[in-house]
Amino acid sequence: MTGLALTRLTLLGFLLLVPGLYYFIRFSSGFLRVLFRKFRRGKPYLKGSASDYFLFALGCFLAALAGAGLLAASALQGGFQRVAAPREVGAVKAETLQAGRIRLTFEMKEDYPGPRSLSADVAGVRWALEGEYLRWRVGPRWLGFHAGHRIESALGSALASGPPEREADSRGAVSGTPALSYLARRHPRWFPVVEIGSRRTPWMPAEGKSYRIFAGRAGYVLLEEKEEKSRTGS
């Protein structure tokens, strides 16, 4: 699991959580002391002080809750590579190990969360990539919210042709799924402000070729490196 990145979202979360939690504990204990004096004969009590302590404690609790939510959001999107516009996010090379066995080797960009050099083996004669896409329904960009992606797994198909959306016959983990991302996809009602979906590349042949991986909000695009070099040379 990736750690919290030092972003505006993380800093604001800590600024709300730590003082809010500290003063919530202080005002809550003060509320209990004042409440005890109110119903204890012979103890001095200032009228209205109990409600004041309660309201202050409630406000601090809400501030701490908001800070915890911002930290959870920062931790969630910290597992995704930023995708504000279509951009190159890495490269993949497909090799045939043996008949019906494909190895995919990845070299991702510097800002990809986790290890940059990855690999996955799948069974089949065609392969594809499947990734998770993160999109915030609510969250201003200036605060640090951003869309992102991560390559979750590699897919293998035993069919050389067929519908593009056909089911995979095998699957190999590439970056996997973080715990928060899994919870957000499994229980979307718990995370109403975020949407996490999946995107898939077309099925590709295992011919020992290398591809540059481009990611955008619409999905993935694979560009063969030889084609790109020939275009540059011409």
N, C-alpha and C positions, 0 to 999 in steps of 0.2 A: 504494500500500500504506500502510495506517495505521501510525503509530508506536506504540511501547509506551506505554500509559497508566500514570500513576504510581499504581499500586494496591498493595495488600498482596501480591498474587501477584508483581508485578514486583519489589518491594523484596526479598522473601524470595529470589527467584531470583538477584538480584545478590549478596545476602549469602552465598549458598551458592556461586555460580559464581566470583566474583573471589578470595576467600580460598582456596577449594578448589583453584583452578587454580594460584595462586601457591605454595601449600605442596606441591602435587603436583609441581611443577617442582623445588622445593628438595629434597624427600625423595627424588625420583627420582635427582637428581644425587648426593645423599648415598649412596644405595643403590649406584650405579655405582662411586663412589669406594671404599666399603667392600668391595665385591665385588672390586675390583682389588687391594686390600690383602690380601684373604683368599688369593688365589691367587698372590701375589707374595712370593717369599721375601725375608726381611729387612725386611718392612714390619710395623709393629705392627698387631695386629688383635684386637678384643674379641669374644669368642665370642658369637654371637646378635645382634650389632648389624646384620648384613645383613638378617636376617628382620624386625627391628624397623623398619628404614628401609622395607622393602618393604611391611609392613602399614600403616604411616603413609601412604605414598604411595598405596596402594590405597584407604584410607579417604578421603583427600582427593580422589582421582579420582572416587569414587562421589558425594561431596558436590557436586563441580563438575558431574557428570553430572545430578544431581537439580536443581541450579540451572538448568542449560541447559534441562531439560525444563519447569520452571516458567515460564521466560521464553518458550519456544515456546508454551506454553498461553496465556500472557498475550497474546502477539502474535496467536494464532489467534482468541481470543474478543474481542480488541480490534476486529476487523472486523465484529462483530455488535452490534446494538442489544439492550440487556438486556430480557429478557421473563421476569419472575418470575411474573407473573399477567396475565390479559387486560387490555390497556391500549391506549390510542390511540397510534399511532406516527407518524401523518402524514395527509396528504390527497392525493387525486388528482383531476384534472379530465380528462374525456374529451371530445375535440373531433373532428369530422369535417373533415379538411382538404379532401378531395375524395371522389368516389365510390370506396369500397373502401380508403380510407386514413384511419387514426386516429392522432391525436397525444394522448399521455398526459403531463400535466404534474404533477409531484410537488412537494409542500412537506412535508418531513419535520420531526420534532421535533428539539430542540437536541442530544439525545444520540445522534442517528443518526450512524454513522461516515462520514466523507467529506463531500462536498457535500450540503447540505440541499435545494437546488433542483435537480431533475432532470427530464429529459424523455426520451421514447422514441416513435418512430414505428413502427407496425405496419400491415401490409396485412390487410384483412378487414372484416367487418361486426360482429364481436363481439370483445371483448378480455377478457383475464384477466391476473392477476399471478401470478408464480411466485417463491417465495422459498426461501432456505436456512434450516434450523433447526438450531441447535447444542444438543446435550445431552451433559453429562458423565456417564459411567457411574460414574466414581470421582472424587471431589474435594469436600472439605467447603466449604460456603458461607462459613464464617467466614474461610477462607483467601483467598477472592476468586473462586472458581469460580461461574459463573452461566450459565443458559441464555440463548439469544439468537436473533435472526433478522436477515436482511438481504434486501431485495427484489432478487433477482438479475436478472430480466428481465420484459418485458411480452410477452404472447402475442397473436396475432391469428388469427381463424378466418374462413374464407370462408363458413361455414354459419351461417344464422340460428338454427337449432335442431339438436338432436342430443344424444348422450350427454354428460353433464357432463365425463367423463374423456377425451373425444376428443382426438386429437393436434392440435397447433397447426399452422397453415399458414405462419405467419411468427413471427419472434421478434426482439425488439429489446432490447439491453442497457440495464439501468437502473443498477445498481451493480456489475454484473459479479461475478466470483468471485476472491477473493484466492488467492495461490499456495498458502498453507498449507491453506486450505479445499479447494482443488482436489486437493492431495495426499491429504488425509484422506478425501475421497470416492472417489478413484481407487484408493488403496491402504489400505483400512480395517485391514488386518493390521498396518500400520506404526503405527497410532494406536488401539490397543485400548481406551483409556480414554475415547474421544470418539465420538459418533455424530452425523453430519450428514446430514439428510434434506431432502426438498423438500416444500413445501406450495403449494397453488394455490387461488386464489379461483374462484368460479363465473364462467361466461361472462356478460359484461355488454354491453348495447347501447351503441353510440356515439351518444348523444343530447345531448351537450354538458352533461352533468351533473357535479356534483362529489360526491365521496364521502370520508367519513372512514375511515381504515384502522385497524382494530383487530387486534392480534396477540396470540395466546395459544399455549399449547403444543399445542392441537388444530389450529391453523391460523389463517387470516385470515377476517375478517368486514368487509364493506363496508357502510357506513351512509350513505344519501343525505342530504346536508346539508339539503335542503328538508324532508324528513320530520322531521329532528331539530329544525329551527326551529319547525315547526308544533306539534310536541309540547311544546316549551318555551313557546310562546305560549299554548297551551290550558291 
